[in-house]
Amino acid sequence: METAPRAEALIDLAALRDNLSALRERAGSAELMSVLKADAYGHGAVPCARAAVAAGVRRLGTATPEEALALRAAGIGRAQADVLCWLWTPGSPWREAVTADVEICVSGMWALPHVLDAVRATGRPARVHLKVDTGLGRNGASAREWHGLVAAARAAEAEGMISVTGVLSHLARADEPGHASIVAQLDAFREAVAVASKAGLRPRSRHIANSAATLTLPESRFDMVRVGLAQYGLSPVPELYSPAELGLRPVMTLRARVAHVKRVSEGHGISYGHTYRTTGETGLALVPLGYADGIPRHASSTGPVQVAGRRRTVAGRVAMDQFVVDLGSDAAEVEVGDPVEVFGAGEHGGPTAEEWARAAGTISYEIVTRIGARVPRRYLDGVG
């Protein structure tokens, strides 16, 4: 018998490369950073990193140092791309990062001694980006700490221990063009950069723009932009623009095969709690994906799927490993093994990750990122 996975996520690397090309045009003179945190938003960090490098991207970004080191271990050296990591804690692999030539984000005075200890232990200088909190209220040095951090970093640079290659921040409401906080944060960022410049720092990259800012706020692009969601073909401003309107194509398609089909009578309860009951004699199709695979339980009875080429809706609660679809009058048209598209590019009537986000009351970032390791990825490179 033919063997096939119960489910798989198809990752279109050609679409990823095309998206990066479209974003490069949008970014103007600013350099592009491909953000690969959270396993490339669920798409697979190493294959996506290689596709980004093949598309000419020379700056890669991760959240955790383990993510950055995994890229280096996969053979993506500095000759291929710089790798920046921005989420550190005491006990992180500082020495390994310095040895692997990972750029380290220093977000507060507490972190700089860890970098310097790693430099002394390895005998290698470190490249660092200094992060300032301009209003997001998350990571980054506060305004009252910034002057001291800049002075300490400049002193370490003068000693040849570090090279400050970047200054960065992050916008809180970039997906709301015109919001007053954006102007305030950009002004605060310019002031922070001026403080660094006055202290004698000459960073190569000043960066604050994420995907939404890259696409809607030209004044935020500075020297580099960090594109995450948009490179995977999803809109960071879905209320304003669809992916197609931004020149983007979704990279991930999640699909499965029907695992079981049966007929039931009117009033039949479906899944845990019987929150859904059939309204007449009907057919049911079982889809072998559940919340353990990343299907949101919050999309119970609302999540859209395409079964055997026709749009349906999840019936009842999403379980750990499976969910049910009420086939209605079309039951005879569906057989075990028929294809199920959970989300993808939205072609031929299929659902999208954004539709799932709305059904679950969340954002498309979470929909793709939560697809678990139990779902194999199959990569399509579009070459040849």
Secondary structure in CASP SS format (residue, H / E / C, confidence):
PFRMAT SS
TARGET T0000
AUTHOR 0000-0000-0000
METHOD secondary structure of the structure
MODEL  1
M C 1.00
E C 1.00
T C 1.00
A C 1.00
P C 1.00
R C 1.00
A E 1.00
E E 1.00
A E 1.00
L E 1.00
I E 1.00
D E 1.00
L H 1.00
A H 1.00
A H 1.00
L H 1.00
R H 1.00
D H 1.00
N H 1.00
L H 1.00
S H 1.00
A H 1.00
L H 1.00
R H 1.00
E H 1.00
R H 1.00
A H 1.00
G C 1.00
S C 1.00
A C 1.00
E E 1.00
L E 1.00
M E 1.00
S E 1.00
V E 1.00
L C 1.00
K H 1.00
A H 1.00
D H 1.00
A H 1.00
Y H 1.00
G C 1.00
H C 1.00
G C 1.00
A H 1.00
V H 1.00
P H 1.00
C H 1.00
A H 1.00
R H 1.00
A H 1.00
A H 1.00
V H 1.00
A H 1.00
A C 1.00
G C 1.00
V C 1.00
R C 1.00
R E 1.00
L E 1.00
G E 1.00
T E 1.00
A C 1.00
T C 1.00
P H 1.00
E H 1.00
E H 1.00
A H 1.00
L H 1.00
A H 1.00
L H 1.00
R H 1.00
A H 1.00
A C 1.00
G C 1.00
I C 1.00
G C 1.00
R C 1.00
A C 1.00
Q C 1.00
A C 1.00
D E 1.00
V E 1.00
L E 1.00
C E 1.00
W C 1.00
L C 1.00
W C 1.00
T C 1.00
P C 1.00
G C 1.00
S C 1.00
P C 1.00
W H 1.00
R H 1.00
E H 1.00
A H 1.00
V H 1.00
T H 1.00
A C 1.00
D C 1.00
V C 1.00
E E 1.00
I E 1.00
C E 1.00
V E 1.00
S C 1.00
G C 1.00
M C 1.00
W C 1.00
A C 1.00
L H 1.00
P H 1.00
H H 1.00
V H 1.00
L H 1.00
D H 1.00
A H 1.00
V H 1.00
R H 1.00
A H 1.00
T H 1.00
G C 1.00
R C 1.00
P C 1.00
A E 1.00
R E 1.00
V E 1.00
H E 1.00
L E 1.00
K E 1.00
V E 1.00
D C 1.00
T C 1.00
G C 1.00
L C 1.00
G C 1.00
R C 1.00
N C 1.00
G C 1.00
A E 1.00
S C 1.00
A H 1.00
R H 1.00
E H 1.00
W H 1.00
H H 1.00
G H 1.00
L H 1.00
V H 1.00
A H 1.00
A H 1.00
A H 1.00
R H 1.00
A H 1.00
A H 1.00
E H 1.00
A H 1.00
E C 1.00
G C 1.00
M C 1.00
I E 1.00
S E 1.00
V E 1.00
T E 1.00
G E 1.00
V E 1.00
L E 1.00
S C 1.00
H C 1.00
L C 1.00
A C 1.00
R C 1.00
A C 1.00
D C 1.00
E C 1.00
P C 1.00
G C 1.00
H C 1.00
A H 1.00
S H 1.00
I H 1.00
V H 1.00
A H 1.00
Q H 1.00
L H 1.00
D H 1.00
A H 1.00
F H 1.00
R H 1.00
E H 1.00
A H 1.00
V H 1.00
A H 1.00
V H 1.00
A H 1.00
S H 1.00
K H 1.00
A C 1.00
G C 1.00
L C 1.00
R C 1.00
P C 1.00
R C 1.00
S E 1.00
R E 1.00
H E 1.00
I C 1.00
A E 1.00
N C 1.00
S H 1.00
A H 1.00
A H 1.00
T H 1.00
L H 1.00
T H 1.00
L C 1.00
P H 1.00
E H 1.00
S H 1.00
R C 1.00
F C 1.00
D C 1.00
M E 1.00
V E 1.00
R E 1.00
V E 1.00
G C 1.00
L H 1.00
A H 1.00
Q H 1.00
Y H 1.00
G C 1.00
L C 1.00
S C 1.00
P C 1.00
V C 1.00
P C 1.00
E C 1.00
L C 1.00
Y C 1.00
S C 1.00
P C 1.00
A H 1.00
E H 1.00
L H 1.00
G C 1.00
L C 1.00
R C 1.00
P C 1.00
V C 1.00
M E 1.00
T E 1.00
L E 1.00
R E 1.00
A E 1.00
R E 1.00
V C 1.00
A C 1.00
H E 1.00
V E 1.00
K E 1.00
R E 1.00
V E 1.00
S C 1.00
E C 1.00
G C 1.00
H C 1.00
G E 1.00
I E 1.00
S C 1.00
Y H 1.00
G H 1.00
H H 1.00
T C 1.00
Y E 1.00
R E 1.00
T C 1.00
T C 1.00
G C 1.00
E C 1.00
T E 1.00
G E 1.00
L E 1.00
A E 1.00
L E 1.00
V E 1.00
P C 1.00
L C 1.00
G C 1.00
Y C 1.00
A C 1.00
D C 1.00
G C 1.00
I C 1.00
P C 1.00
R H 1.00
H H 1.00
A H 1.00
S C 1.00
S C 1.00
T C 1.00
G C 1.00
P E 1.00
V E 1.00
Q E 1.00
V E 1.00
A C 1.00
G C 1.00
R E 1.00
R E 1.00
R E 1.00
T E 1.00
V E 1.00
A E 1.00
G C 1.00
R C 1.00
V C 1.00
A C 1.00
M C 1.00
D C 1.00
Q C 1.00
F E 1.00
V E 1.00
V E 1.00
D E 1.00
L E 1.00
G E 1.00
S C 1.00
D C 1.00
A H 1.00
A H 1.00
E H 1.00
V C 1.00
E C 1.00
V C 1.00
G C 1.00
D C 1.00
P E 1.00
V E 1.00
E E 1.00
V E 1.00
F E 1.00
G E 1.00
A E 1.00
G C 1.00
E H 1.00
H H 1.00
G H 1.00
G C 1.00
P C 1.00
T E 1.00
A H 1.00
E H 1.00
E H 1.00
W H 1.00
A H 1.00
R H 1.00
A H 1.00
A H 1.00
G C 1.00
T C 1.00
I C 1.00
S H 1.00
Y H 1.00
E H 1.00
I H 1.00
V H 1.00
T H 1.00
R C 1.00
I C 1.00
G C 1.00
A C 1.00
R C 1.00
V C 1.00
P C 1.00
R E 1.00
R E 1.00
Y E 1.00
L E 1.00
D C 1.00
G C 1.00
V C 1.00
G C 1.00
END
